[in-house]
Amino acid sequence: MIARALQPIIESKLFKGKIIIIYGARQVGKTTLIKSIQKNFLDKTLYLNCDEPDIREILTDATSTKLKSIIGNKQLILIDEAQRVKNIGLTLKLFSDEIKNVQVIATGSSSFELSNIINEPLTGRKYVFILTPVSLKELSTSLSLIELNRLLEERIIYGMYPEIISKPDEKKTLIKEITRSYLFKDILSFEGIRKPEQIEKLLMLLAAQIGNEVSYNELANTLNLDKDTVSKYIDILEKAFIIFRLNPFSRNLRTEITKMRKIYFYDTGIRNALISNFNLLDKRPDKGALWENFLISERLKLNLINNADVKSYFWRTSQQQEIDYIEEIEGKLSAYEFTFSEKQKKQVSKTFLKNYKPEKEMIVNKNNYFEFLELLST
């Protein structure tokens, strides 16, 4: 089993008087994570799977008296797929307010459902964590850098979902199944989705545009939808942990692009499955964009693991000057350019360096990506 970096962090928050919420897409390992935590408490744990109809019924609009009778003398209560329970936020609030000395951990496959119904009831009563697909940082705890390098291309092509990593002989079948059977499960149950086929078409368009600025107007025209609907769908896809957005960085140059944004996938295996392309990198015209997506996604995971307060951007001007990726931490900037081949000549924009004087600049390629992803510190 792959050791998840979140586990010791979550365990350090146990029994501090707050509900623990774990968000994440389906199949990223939320159930495995909480059951790993469960092992430390033996018979003192109650596991409630909300995919089961009777469990949902028990937890729906339950009174504190009923909850106490359910949990008995258990100390750790695990509520899996909590978004399936109506008014789960109020139920969790009762746990927090009325049942002391009990720790509740609730998982949810989609933040757009769970967060909407728990935020107000649990104000000041919760710790929130996001579990992503496995990171290279997590893999580096059990693999050497040599082994990671050997597996790099496979990880870029087939992604970082736990089952894909643990069953390499079935990787293509499994990533297709995850994409087909699980990817849309939560999204399509969302009441605002009237044309589910348009969501799939939108994802395929986004998959074809990674590394490029995305125009909502162009997407709307292609899909025969209005711009507001496209914006809503993209917001839902982001809250379901399928994609994430980078906004443009802009401070003082008139030529800076300010209205476009870039959209990437949390997992490049999902992206490749959407476009049905599992070719090796040397046979792919999208190799550079795929490498860029993979690195930015891995950096996002790293920042989540480190609980780093980071703002992330890209930068481009109307004269086609650009920076692939920018991080801002406490007002200090770092600028990164990505190229898969160390032989390809690339440099950080002199215009950007002159105007913003970043604290760090780096050209990231396949020979030094371990520094960018802090793999040398393990």
Residue pairs with C-beta under 8 A, 6 or more apart in sequence:
1 32
1 36
2 29
2 134
2 138
2 139
2 142
2 162
2 165
2 166
3 138
3 141
3 142
4 29
4 33
4 36
4 131
4 134
4 138
5 135
5 137
5 138
5 305
6 22
6 33
6 129
6 131
6 305
7 33
7 36
7 37
9 129
9 305
9 307
10 20
10 22
10 33
10 37
10 105
10 127
10 129
11 37
11 40
13 20
13 127
14 20
14 76
14 103
15 101
15 103
16 127
17 96
18 96
18 125
18 126
18 127
19 92
19 95
19 96
19 104
19 105
19 106
19 122
19 125
19 126
19 127
20 103
20 104
20 105
20 106
20 126
20 127
20 129
21 105
21 106
21 107
21 108
21 114
21 118
21 122
21 126
21 127
21 128
21 129
22 30
22 33
22 34
22 105
22 106
22 107
22 108
22 129
22 130
22 131
23 107
23 108
23 110
23 111
23 114
23 115
23 128
23 129
23 130
23 131
23 241
24 30
24 107
24 108
24 109
24 130
24 131
24 132
24 241
25 109
25 110
25 133
25 182
25 183
25 240
25 241
25 242
25 266
26 109
26 178
26 182
26 183
26 185
26 186
27 161
27 162
27 163
27 178
27 182
28 131
28 132
28 133
28 161
28 162
28 241
29 131
29 134
29 162
30 80
30 107
30 109
30 131
31 80
31 107
32 162
33 131
34 47
34 78
34 80
34 105
34 107
35 47
35 78
37 76
37 78
37 105
38 45
38 47
38 76
38 78
41 75
41 76
44 73
44 74
44 75
44 76
45 74
45 75
45 76
45 77
45 78
46 70
46 71
46 72
46 74
46 76
46 77
46 78
47 78
47 80
48 55
48 58
48 59
48 77
48 78
48 79
48 80
49 55
49 80
49 81
50 56
50 59
50 79
50 80
50 81
50 82
50 83
50 84
50 85
51 80
51 81
51 84
56 84
56 85
56 86
58 66
58 70
59 79
59 85
59 88
59 91
60 85
60 86
60 87
60 91
61 86
61 87
61 90
61 91
62 70
62 91
62 94
63 94
64 94
64 98
64 99
67 91
67 94
67 95
67 98
67 99
68 98
68 99
71 77
71 99
71 102
74 102
75 101
75 102
75 103
76 102
76 103
76 105
77 95
77 102
77 103
77 104
77 105
78 104
78 105
78 107
79 85
79 88
79 92
79 104
79 105
79 106
79 107
80 106
80 107
81 107
81 108
81 109
82 88
82 92
82 106
82 107
82 108
82 114
83 108
83 109
83 110
83 113
83 114
83 117
83 186
85 91
87 117
88 106
88 114
88 117
88 118
89 117
89 118
89 119
89 120
89 121
89 122
90 121
92 104
92 106
92 118
92 121
92 122
92 125
92 126
93 121
93 122
93 125
95 102
95 104
96 104
96 122
96 125
96 126
97 125
106 114
108 114
108 115
109 185
109 186
109 240
110 186
110 187
110 190
110 239
110 240
110 241
111 130
111 239
111 240
111 241
112 190
112 235
112 236
112 239
112 240
113 186
113 190
115 239
118 126
130 241
130 304
132 241
132 266
132 300
132 301
132 304
133 159
133 160
133 161
133 162
133 266
133 267
133 301
134 160
134 161
134 162
134 165
135 160
135 298
135 301
135 302
135 305
136 148
136 155
136 160
136 298
136 373
136 375
137 298
137 301
137 302
137 305
137 373
137 374
137 375
137 378
138 305
139 148
139 151
139 165
140 148
140 375
140 378
141 378
143 151
145 370
145 375
145 376
148 370
148 375
149 366
152 366
153 280
153 281
154 168
154 171
155 165
155 294
156 268
156 281
156 290
156 291
156 294
157 268
157 269
157 272
157 278
157 279
157 280
157 281
158 164
158 171
158 172
158 175
158 269
158 272
158 278
159 175
159 267
159 268
159 269
159 270
159 272
160 267
160 269
161 174
161 175
161 178
161 267
161 269
163 174
163 178
164 171
164 174
164 175
164 178
164 269
167 174
172 278
175 269
175 270
175 272
175 273
176 273
178 270
178 273
179 270
179 273
179 274
183 242
183 270
184 196
184 199
184 200
186 240
187 193
187 196
187 199
187 236
187 237
187 240
187 242
188 196
188 199
190 236
192 232
192 236
193 199
193 233
193 236
195 225
198 223
198 225
198 233
199 233
199 236
199 237
201 223
202 219
202 223
202 230
202 233
202 234
202 237
203 237
203 242
203 243
203 274
204 274
204 275
205 219
205 222
205 223
206 214
206 219
206 234
206 237
206 243
206 263
206 265
207 265
207 271
207 274
207 275
208 275
209 263
210 262
210 263
210 264
210 265
210 271
210 286
210 289
210 290
210 292
210 293
211 262
211 286
211 288
211 289
211 292
211 293
212 262
212 289
213 257
213 260
213 261
213 262
213 316
214 260
214 261
214 262
214 263
215 260
216 227
216 230
216 231
216 234
217 227
219 225
219 230
220 226
220 227
220 229
220 230
223 230
234 243
234 245
234 263
237 243
238 244
238 245
241 266
242 265
242 266
242 270
243 263
243 264
243 265
243 266
244 263
244 264
244 265
244 266
244 297
244 300
245 261
245 262
245 263
245 264
246 261
246 262
246 263
246 264
246 296
246 312
246 313
246 314
246 325
247 261
247 313
247 314
248 256
248 257
248 258
248 259
248 260
248 261
248 313
248 314
248 315
248 316
249 256
249 313
249 314
249 315
249 323
249 326
249 328
250 256
250 257
250 258
250 315
251 355
251 356
252 355
253 317
253 351
253 355
255 317
255 318
255 319
256 315
256 316
256 317
256 318
257 316
257 317
257 318
260 316
262 314
264 292
264 293
264 296
264 297
265 271
265 293
265 297
266 297
266 300
267 297
268 290
268 293
268 294
268 297
271 290
271 293
272 278
272 290
277 284
277 286
281 287
281 290
281 291
281 340
284 290
287 340
288 338
288 339
288 340
291 338
291 339
291 340
291 366
292 324
292 325
292 338
295 325
295 338
295 364
295 369
295 372
295 373
296 312
296 324
296 325
298 373
299 312
299 325
299 327
299 372
299 373
300 312
302 308
302 373
302 374
303 310
303 312
308 329
309 329
309 330
310 327
310 328
310 329
311 327
311 328
311 329
312 325
312 326
312 327
312 328
313 325
313 326
313 327
313 328
314 322
314 323
314 324
314 325
314 326
315 322
315 323
315 326
315 335
315 349
315 352
316 322
316 323
317 351
321 349
321 351
321 352
322 349
323 335
323 336
323 337
323 348
323 349
323 352
324 336
324 337
324 338
325 335
325 336
325 337
325 338
326 333
326 334
326 335
326 336
326 358
327 333
327 334
327 336
328 334
332 358
332 359
333 356
333 357
333 358
333 359
334 358
334 359
334 360
334 361
334 362
335 348
335 349
335 352
335 353
335 356
335 358
335 360
335 361
335 362
336 361
336 362
336 363
336 364
336 372
337 346
337 347
337 348
337 362
337 363
337 364
338 363
338 364
338 365
339 346
339 363
339 364
339 365
340 365
340 366
341 365
341 366
342 365
342 366
342 367
342 368
344 365
346 363
347 363
348 358
348 361
348 362
348 363
352 358
353 361
362 368
362 371
362 372
364 372
370 376
